[in-house]
Amino acid sequence: MNPYILALLFFGLALGTSITATSSHWLLAWMGLEINTLAIIPLMAQQHHPRAIEATTKYFLTQATAAATLLFASVTNAWLTGQWDIQLMAHPVPTTMIILALSLKIGLAPLHTWLPEVLQGLDLTTGLILSTWQKLAPFILLLQLPAANQELLVLLGLASTLVGGWGGLNQTQLRKILAYSSIAHLGWMVIILQFAPSLTLLALMTYLVMTSSMFLALKFNNSTNINSLATSWAKSPLLTATAPLLLLSLGGLPPMTGFMPKWLILQELTKQQLPMTAAIAALTALLSLYFYLRLSYAMTLTITPNNTAGLTPWRLPTTKVPFPLPTLTLAAILLLPLAPATTALLAL
């Protein structure tokens, strides 16, 4: 793709998210979401492959449905209450509709079915943008909504953690596994959204770091399915040694960084007199941990058969490691000791 067009599309992504983040009016927020959607569609379809075109079409129809529902809900709220402000959503019906529309935009269960199929049709770079940057604008709107529908958000969050763990168990394609991982992480963020928004921001930032490093590691190894992970040790031994730690961090095991948001979220849920919700969320995390362990096993404890086709990827010249990869990988593994400082900052 022409670099000027690429720069224009990235500018559109940044502009759409910025408009949504800084607006207090529903029409401006809707406009930012639409700019965001229209900017990523050429990036998704740039491969001119039937799977990429199919994924782009599915993504466009899903996002258009969510945006139309959001616009209809905001107009309904203005009709019922006379208010267009995001923070003045007083009526429960348009508030519920907007929560469901934003859930469809980010891929929360049970409105998640488009996300694995779309992510599977994209390359890893565009999949990284879809899994990280495209989640920011809807989450900013969810954070601004008044605390009215706690039960709905908790149900959506629990369903997402369960579906995100259950759906990834029988997958062999890494992009689909990362899609279900994304659904599970989003569920953890939404569970705590109305009780402690600062913890949602912490979980979102941790998710962005871990997911970005995982996508970059897979892109560096050129791996798209579990079988191709067996050749990664010969191409990049150091990265292969740290990747299981990164996967365990995604699973939320101590002493990795991914343990910090889950630990604090479970603690806050028990403070809010929701021990059953905390127990169910912790148990559904074990489902996700299983397929992370599958990936760790395939990457470190298996060796590909020594036939000619299997040896070919090892002999190809390796590319230079991109700068963000080691930085993000270390951040995704080693930041748990900063938990007291992080909680102190969130309390300010």
C-alpha positions, 0 to 999 in steps of 0.5 A: 500500500502507498505510504501516503495512503497508509499514513492517511488511514492511520491518521483516520484511526487516531482522529476517530478515537480522539473525537470519541474520547473528547466528545460529550455529545452522542452525535460526535461520539457516533461520528468518531466511531464511524471514522474509526470503522471507515479508516480500518476497512481499507487496511483489512481488505488490502490483501485482495484475498477472498478471506480478507474480503469476507472478513472485511464485509462481516466487520463492516456489517457488524459495526454498521449495525452497532453504530445504527443501534447506538444512534437510534438509542441516543435519539431515543434518549433525546426524545425521552429526556431531552438530553444529548450528553453522554453522562446524562443517560437517565432512561434505562431503555436507551442506556441498555441499548447503548450498552448492547451496541457497544458490546457488539462493537468490541465483541462481548459475548453473546454478541461475539460471534463475528470476532473470531471469524473476522480476525481469522481472515486478517493478517497479524498486523491488521489483527493487532490493530483490531484487537487493541486500538479498535477497543479504545473508543467503545471502552471510553464510551462505556466508562462515561455511562452512568452506573445504572445497569450493573447487573447487565454488565456483570452478566455480559462480563461473566458470559464473555469470560466463559465463552472466551475460555470455552471457545478457544479450547478446540482451536488450532488457528492462532488468530482465533485463539487470540480472538477468544483470548480477547473476548475473555479479557474484555469480560474481566474489564466489563465485570468491574466497570461499574464498581471500579473504573480505574481497575478497568483502565488498568486491565485494559492497559495490561491487555494492550501490552500483552496482546501487542507483544503476543501478536508481534511475537507470532508475526516475527515467527510467521506463525498462524497455527499451532503446528507452525509453533514447533519450528520457532525454537530454531528461528528465535531461541530467546523469543521462544524461551520467553513466549511461554512466560508471556502466554502464562501472563495472558492466563493471569498466573503469578508472578507475571504482569497479567496476574495483577489486574485479575488479582485486584478485580477479584479483590474488588468484587469480594469487597462489593459483596459479590463472592459468587461472581468472583468465584465464577470469574476465577473458575472461567479463567482456568479454561483460558489457561488451558489453551495458553498451556497448549500453546506453551507446550507446542512452542517449547516441548515439541520438535517438528519432524525432520523432513525437507519441508519441515527444515525449510523455514529454519534455513530462511534468513531471519528478519531483525527483531522489531524494537517494540517486541522485547520492550512489550514482552518484558513489560508483560512479564516483569511488572507485577512488583509495581502493583503497589505503586500502580494501585496508589496511582489509581487511587489518586 
